[in-house]
């Protein structure tokens, strides 16, 4: 009898023409609709995808990394101006096995180096920023993060923000610390503090649109896991059952279609 991996491969071969037709049909539905200006992504399920196929979990992260590069191109090709990716949480760093974290660090390092040499990043004029507590990261990654930020700081056509060593609560705490320092230095009066001032002190404070219009999470989990807690107050949420390495363009376009069908009232 054939194992599941072989059956899935055969099924994908036969279903490929069907997916192409469905992909075109989805495109016709979304092409004239409103496009999110800012999409945030929680690319979840890499390890579960690998374990389900009897593979080394590290392979799931490897393929998840390759999928992320594809999805970023889908976003920018569609006209999405800002993409924020939840790459590695501060809780992951604290709680996951050291071997797994080191492998993730190696992927993040590879990704930042590829961005540094990417012609597409400079052709599209994408500003890249790593958000989170850089002090918890290895020196080599923190340095690469600073280098890519410096190299792309003059760009403003597109924005790619990568959350590494990130936690939503930590982000708010760090913003409050900055705010307290400003008050102590006499730069701002307590009576002047409002949402806009605090928002500007968050990691995303320099973005033209820090609040995501749409947050996509894969693998069937229906929670934000501390991602962009302040910024997501009025974001549309889309939870997808497929694991991240299996995320296809039709899944992406379904998310866009779902977003377009919603009535956004922002509390009104």
C-alpha positions as CSV (number, residue, x, y, z in Angstrom):
1,X,0.0,0.0,0.0
2,X,1.1,3.6,-0.7
3,X,1.9,5.9,2.2
4,X,0.1,9.2,2.7
5,X,3.0,11.2,1.2
6,X,2.8,9.3,-2.1
7,X,-1.0,9.6,-2.1
8,X,-0.9,13.3,-1.5
9,X,1.7,13.7,-4.3
10,X,-0.5,11.8,-6.8
11,X,-3.6,13.7,-5.7
12,X,-1.8,17.0,-6.2
13,X,-0.8,16.1,-9.7
14,X,-4.4,15.3,-10.7
15,X,-5.9,18.3,-8.9
16,X,-3.4,20.8,-10.3
17,X,-5.5,21.7,-13.4
18,X,-8.6,22.0,-11.2
19,X,-6.7,24.4,-8.8
20,X,-5.7,26.6,-11.8
21,X,-9.3,26.9,-13.0
22,X,-10.4,27.7,-9.4
23,X,-7.6,30.2,-9.0
24,X,-8.7,32.1,-12.1
25,X,-12.3,32.0,-10.9
26,X,-11.3,33.5,-7.5
27,X,-9.2,36.2,-9.2
28,X,-12.3,37.3,-11.2
29,X,-14.1,37.7,-7.9
30,X,-11.5,39.7,-6.1
31,X,-9.7,41.7,-8.8
32,X,-12.1,44.7,-8.7
33,X,-12.7,44.7,-4.9
34,X,-11.0,46.7,-2.2
35,X,-7.4,45.5,-1.4
36,X,-6.2,45.6,2.2
37,X,-3.5,48.2,2.6
38,X,-1.9,46.3,5.5
39,X,-1.9,42.5,5.9
40,X,-0.5,40.8,9.0
41,X,0.4,37.1,8.9
42,X,0.8,34.4,11.5
43,X,2.4,31.6,9.5
44,X,1.5,28.8,11.9
45,X,1.7,25.0,11.6
46,X,5.1,24.3,10.2
47,X,6.0,21.6,12.7
48,X,2.6,20.0,12.6
49,X,2.8,19.8,8.8
50,X,6.1,18.0,9.0
51,X,5.1,15.7,11.8
52,X,1.9,14.7,10.0
53,X,4.0,13.6,7.0
54,X,6.5,11.8,9.3
55,X,9.3,14.4,8.5
56,X,11.8,16.2,10.7
57,X,10.0,19.3,12.1
58,X,12.9,21.4,10.9
59,X,11.9,20.6,7.4
60,X,8.5,22.2,8.1
61,X,10.2,25.4,9.1
62,X,12.4,25.3,6.0
63,X,9.4,24.9,3.6
64,X,7.5,27.4,5.6
65,X,10.3,29.9,5.0
66,X,10.1,29.3,1.3
67,X,6.4,29.6,1.3
68,X,6.7,33.0,3.1
69,X,8.8,34.4,0.2
70,X,6.1,33.3,-2.2
71,X,3.3,34.9,-0.2
72,X,5.2,38.2,0.2
73,X,5.3,38.4,-3.6
74,X,1.6,37.6,-3.8
75,X,0.9,40.5,-1.4
76,X,3.1,43.1,-3.1
77,X,1.9,42.0,-6.6
78,X,-1.7,42.5,-5.4
79,X,-0.9,46.0,-4.3
80,X,-0.8,45.4,-0.5
81,X,1.5,48.2,0.8
82,X,2.4,46.8,4.2
83,X,3.0,43.3,5.4
84,X,3.8,42.4,9.0
85,X,4.9,38.8,9.6
86,X,5.0,37.1,13.0
87,X,8.3,35.2,12.6
88,X,9.4,34.4,16.2
89,X,7.7,35.3,19.4
90,X,9.5,36.1,22.6
91,X,7.5,33.2,24.2
92,X,8.9,30.9,21.6
93,X,12.4,31.9,22.5
94,X,11.8,31.3,26.2
95,X,9.9,28.0,25.9
96,X,10.9,26.1,22.8
97,X,13.8,23.6,22.8
98,X,17.1,25.4,22.2
99,X,17.9,23.2,19.1
100,X,14.7,24.4,17.5
101,X,15.3,28.0,18.3
102,X,18.8,27.8,16.9
103,X,17.4,26.4,13.6
104,X,14.9,29.3,13.5
105,X,17.6,31.8,14.1
106,X,19.5,30.3,11.2
107,X,16.5,30.7,8.9
108,X,16.0,34.3,10.1
109,X,19.6,35.0,9.5
110,X,19.4,33.5,6.0
111,X,16.2,35.6,5.3
112,X,17.8,38.9,6.4
113,X,20.9,38.2,4.3
114,X,18.7,37.4,1.3
115,X,16.8,40.6,1.8
116,X,20.1,42.5,1.9
117,X,20.9,41.2,-1.5
118,X,17.4,41.1,-3.0
119,X,17.1,43.1,-6.2
120,X,13.3,42.9,-5.8
121,X,13.3,44.6,-2.5
122,X,15.2,47.6,-4.0
123,X,13.2,47.5,-7.2
124,X,9.9,47.7,-5.3
125,X,11.5,50.1,-2.7
126,X,10.4,48.1,0.3
127,X,11.4,49.4,3.7
128,X,12.3,46.5,6.0
129,X,12.2,46.6,9.7
130,X,12.6,44.0,12.4
131,X,10.3,44.6,15.4
132,X,10.6,43.2,18.8
133,X,13.2,43.1,21.5
134,X,16.4,42.9,19.6
135,X,18.4,42.6,22.8
136,X,17.1,39.0,23.3
137,X,18.4,38.0,19.8
138,X,21.9,36.8,18.9
139,X,24.3,39.6,18.1
140,X,24.6,38.5,14.5
141,X,20.9,38.7,13.9
142,X,20.5,42.0,15.7
143,X,23.3,43.5,13.6
144,X,21.7,42.1,10.3
145,X,18.4,43.7,11.4
146,X,20.0,47.1,11.9
147,X,21.9,46.8,8.6
148,X,18.8,46.0,6.5
149,X,16.9,48.8,8.3
150,X,19.6,51.2,7.5
151,X,19.9,50.1,3.9
152,X,16.1,50.4,3.2
153,X,15.3,53.4,5.5
154,X,14.8,55.7,2.5
155,X,12.1,53.5,0.8
156,X,8.4,54.2,1.3
157,X,6.6,52.4,-1.6
158,X,6.1,49.2,0.4
159,X,6.8,48.1,4.0
160,X,7.9,44.7,5.3
161,X,7.9,44.4,9.1
162,X,9.2,41.2,10.6
163,X,8.3,40.4,14.2
164,X,11.3,38.6,15.9
165,X,11.6,38.3,19.6
166,X,8.2,39.9,19.7
167,X,5.4,40.0,22.2
168,X,2.3,42.2,22.1
169,X,2.4,42.8,25.8
170,X,6.1,43.5,25.8
171,X,5.5,46.0,22.9
172,X,3.0,47.9,25.0
173,X,5.2,47.9,28.1
174,X,8.1,49.2,26.0
175,X,5.9,52.0,24.7
176,X,4.7,52.9,28.2
177,X,8.4,53.1,29.3
178,X,9.2,55.5,26.5
179,X,6.1,57.6,27.4
180,X,7.1,57.8,31.1
181,X,10.6,58.8,30.1
182,X,9.2,61.6,28.0
183,X,7.1,62.8,30.9
184,X,10.0,62.7,33.3
185,X,12.1,64.7,30.8
186,X,9.4,67.3,30.5
187,X,8.9,66.6,26.7
188,X,5.2,65.9,27.2
189,X,2.5,66.6,29.9
190,X,0.5,63.8,31.4
191,X,-2.7,65.6,30.4
192,X,-1.5,65.5,26.7
193,X,-1.3,61.7,26.6
194,X,-3.8,60.1,24.2
195,X,-4.1,57.0,21.9
196,X,-2.2,58.7,19.1
197,X,0.8,59.5,21.2
198,X,1.0,56.0,22.6
199,X,0.5,54.5,19.2
200,X,3.5,56.4,17.8
201,X,5.7,54.9,20.5
202,X,4.9,51.3,19.5
203,X,7.2,49.3,17.3
204,X,5.0,50.1,14.3
205,X,4.7,53.7,15.1
206,X,6.5,54.9,12.0
207,X,4.3,53.0,9.6
208,X,1.8,55.1,7.5
209,X,-0.8,52.6,8.5
210,X,0.2,50.6,11.6
211,X,-3.2,48.9,12.0
212,X,-3.6,45.8,9.9
213,X,-6.8,45.7,7.8
214,X,-6.6,41.9,7.7
215,X,-4.8,39.3,9.9
216,X,-4.3,35.8,8.4
217,X,-3.5,32.9,10.6
218,X,-3.0,29.3,9.3
219,X,-3.2,25.9,10.9
220,X,-6.7,26.2,12.3
221,X,-5.8,28.0,15.5
222,X,-8.2,30.9,16.2
223,X,-6.3,33.3,18.4
224,X,-3.7,36.1,17.9
225,X,-1.2,34.7,20.4
226,X,-0.1,38.2,21.5
227,X,0.4,39.5,17.9
228,X,-0.2,43.3,17.4
229,X,-2.6,43.5,20.4
230,X,-2.9,47.3,20.3
231,X,-3.0,47.6,16.5
232,X,-5.5,44.8,15.8
233,X,-8.5,46.4,17.6
234,X,-10.5,46.7,14.4
235,X,-8.6,44.3,12.1
236,X,-10.5,41.7,10.2
237,X,-9.4,38.2,11.2
238,X,-9.2,35.2,8.8
239,X,-8.4,31.8,10.2
240,X,-7.3,29.1,7.6
241,X,-7.3,25.4,8.3
242,X,-4.3,24.6,6.2
243,X,-0.8,24.5,7.7
244,X,1.5,27.2,6.6
245,X,3.7,25.1,4.2
246,X,0.6,24.1,2.4
247,X,-0.8,27.6,2.1
248,X,-1.7,28.2,-1.6
249,X,-2.6,31.2,-3.7
250,X,-6.2,30.1,-3.6
251,X,-6.1,30.2,0.2
252,X,-4.7,33.7,0.0
253,X,-7.3,34.8,-2.4
254,X,-10.0,33.3,-0.3
255,X,-8.8,35.4,2.6
256,X,-9.0,38.5,0.3
257,X,-12.4,37.5,-0.8
258,X,-13.6,37.1,2.8
259,X,-12.2,40.5,3.6
260,X,-14.0,42.1,0.7
261,X,-17.3,40.6,1.7
262,X,-17.2,42.1,5.2
263,X,-18.7,45.4,6.3
264,X,-16.1,47.4,8.2
265,X,-17.8,49.7,10.7
266,X,-14.9,50.5,13.1
267,X,-17.2,50.7,16.1
268,X,-19.8,52.9,14.4
